[in-house]
């Protein structure tokens, strides 16, 4: 859920800094946030994996100290969600790697769905294809922080891998994201 809020914040921040469309974009951001919250509780269409299985895919990264991977399976009247998360630290840099399965994953991907690229003095947002996967990157330049979202297009399931980072360039964060096996993640959520 934290990645949904962070992604909605980045989308809102970016859109609100376009001067001629500021008021319209604020309204759009509120609507987008409401949509994300609603689809987060929409039923999923495939059997969900267990979070313990997904935590095994959040591997050690050479030179980084990592917490123990954890997660949860959540079931409610409106559907299911699974997530696995692991935190990493090195010097003044931090990373949070997360796998999300279920309709909540679609909400986190929503800001990148249209494939727009935005570049301002403060922020950059881009969507690209890497090794057959759609990847969205939102980066705050001055803070050297942001998030990477990898769409895991497993048949019948909605899943994403995210890497939230602080103290890194977007290129360095992307290099770290590539150290995780997106293929294994996709297989695990089928």
C-alpha positions in Angstrom: 0.0 0.0 0.0 2.9 2.3 0.7 4.1 2.1 -2.9 0.6 3.0 -4.1 0.7 6.1 -1.9 4.3 7.0 -3.0 3.4 6.5 -6.7 0.3 8.6 -6.4 2.4 11.3 -4.7 5.0 11.3 -7.4 2.3 11.5 -10.1 0.6 14.4 -8.2 3.9 16.2 -7.7 4.9 16.0 -11.3 1.5 17.0 -12.7 1.1 19.9 -10.3 4.4 21.5 -11.5 3.1 22.1 -15.0 2.1 25.8 -14.6 -0.7 26.2 -17.2 -2.5 23.0 -16.1 -1.9 23.1 -12.4 -5.5 23.3 -11.2 -6.8 20.7 -13.7 -3.9 18.3 -12.7 -4.7 18.7 -9.0 -8.2 17.5 -9.7 -6.9 14.7 -11.9 -4.5 13.6 -9.1 -7.4 13.4 -6.6 -9.4 11.3 -9.1 -6.3 9.1 -9.8 -5.8 8.5 -6.0 -9.4 7.5 -5.6 -9.2 5.1 -8.5 -6.0 3.5 -7.1 -7.6 3.0 -3.7 -10.7 1.5 -5.3 -8.9 -1.0 -7.6 -6.7 -1.9 -4.7 -9.7 -3.8 -3.3 -11.1 -5.2 -6.5 -11.1 -9.1 -6.7 -8.1 -10.7 -8.4 -8.7 -13.3 -11.1 -5.9 -15.8 -10.4 -4.8 -17.9 -7.4 -2.4 -15.9 -5.4 1.1 -17.1 -4.4 2.1 -17.2 -0.8 4.2 -14.3 0.4 6.9 -16.7 1.8 7.5 -17.9 -1.8 8.0 -14.4 -3.0 10.3 -13.3 -0.2 12.9 -15.9 -1.5 13.1 -13.8 -4.7 14.3 -10.7 -2.8 18.0 -11.7 -3.0 21.1 -10.4 -1.3 22.9 -7.5 -3.0 26.7 -7.6 -2.8 28.0 -4.7 -0.6 24.5 -3.9 0.9 23.2 -4.9 4.4 19.7 -6.3 4.1 16.9 -6.9 6.6 15.0 -10.2 6.6 12.5 -10.3 3.9 8.9 -10.2 5.1 5.4 -9.9 3.6 1.8 -10.7 3.9 -1.2 -12.3 2.1 -4.3 -10.3 2.5 -7.8 -11.5 1.8 -11.0 -9.4 2.2 -14.5 -9.2 0.8 -13.2 -7.3 -2.2 -10.3 -9.5 -3.2 -6.8 -10.6 -2.4 -3.3 -9.1 -2.4 0.1 -10.5 -1.7 3.3 -8.5 -1.1 6.9 -9.3 -0.1 9.3 -6.6 0.9 13.0 -6.3 1.9 15.0 -3.3 3.0 18.7 -2.6 2.1 21.2 -0.1 3.4 24.7 1.0 2.3 26.4 4.1 3.6 23.7 6.9 3.2 21.8 5.0 0.6 18.6 2.9 1.2 16.5 0.6 -1.0 13.2 -1.0 -0.5 12.4 -3.9 -2.9 8.9 -5.1 -3.1 6.8 -7.6 -5.1 3.1 -6.9 -5.2 0.5 -9.3 -6.7 -3.2 -8.5 -7.2 -5.2 -5.6 -8.4 -3.2 -3.2 -6.2 -0.3 -3.8 -8.6 -2.3 -2.2 -11.4 -2.8 0.9 -9.3 0.9 1.2 -8.8 1.5 0.9 -12.6 -1.3 3.4 -13.5 1.0 6.5 -13.6 3.2 4.8 -16.2 0.4 3.2 -18.2 0.3 6.0 -20.9 4.0 5.8 -21.5 4.7 9.5 -21.1 8.2 10.9 -20.4 8.5 14.0 -18.3 11.7 16.0 -17.6 11.8 19.1 -15.4 14.6 20.6 -13.3 13.2 18.7 -10.3 11.8 15.5 -11.6 12.1 13.0 -14.4 9.6 10.2 -15.3 10.1 7.7 -18.1 8.7 4.4 -19.3 10.8 1.9 -21.3 11.1 -1.7 -22.3 13.9 -3.7 -20.8 14.4 -7.4 -21.6 10.7 -7.8 -22.5 9.4 -6.0 -19.4 7.7 -2.6 -19.2 9.6 -0.4 -16.7 8.6 2.9 -15.2 11.0 5.2 -13.4 10.1 8.3 -11.4 13.2 10.2 -10.1 13.5 13.3 -7.8 16.8 14.9 -9.0 17.8 17.0 -6.0 16.9 14.4 -3.4 18.4 11.6 -5.5 15.4 9.5 -4.7 12.6 7.8 -6.6 11.0 4.6 -7.6 11.2 1.9 -10.3 8.2 -0.2 -11.2 8.5 -3.3 -13.3 5.3 -4.8 -14.8 5.3 -8.6 -14.4 2.9 -9.6 -17.1 2.1 -13.1 -15.9 -1.0 -14.5 -17.6 -4.2 -14.0 -15.6 -2.4 -12.1 -12.7 -1.4 -8.5 -12.0 2.0 -8.2 -10.5 4.8 -5.7 -10.2 8.3 -5.5 -8.7 9.2 -2.1 -7.2 12.4 -0.6 -6.0 12.1 2.6 -4.0 15.5 4.3 -3.4 17.2 7.2 -1.7 20.7 8.5 -2.3 21.1 7.0 -5.7 20.9 8.1 -9.3 18.1 6.6 -11.4 20.8 4.7 -13.5 22.4 3.2 -10.4 19.0 2.2 -9.0 18.0 0.6 -12.3 21.3 -1.4 -12.3 20.4 -2.7 -8.9 16.8 -3.5 -9.9 18.3 -5.6 -12.7 20.1 -7.8 -10.1 16.7 -9.3 -9.2 15.3 -12.0 -11.5 12.2 -10.5 -13.0 11.6 -13.8 -14.9 11.6 -15.8 -11.6 9.1 -13.3 -10.1 6.8 -13.6 -13.1 6.9 -17.4 -12.9 6.2 -17.3 -9.2 3.0 -15.2 -9.6 1.5 -17.3 -12.5 
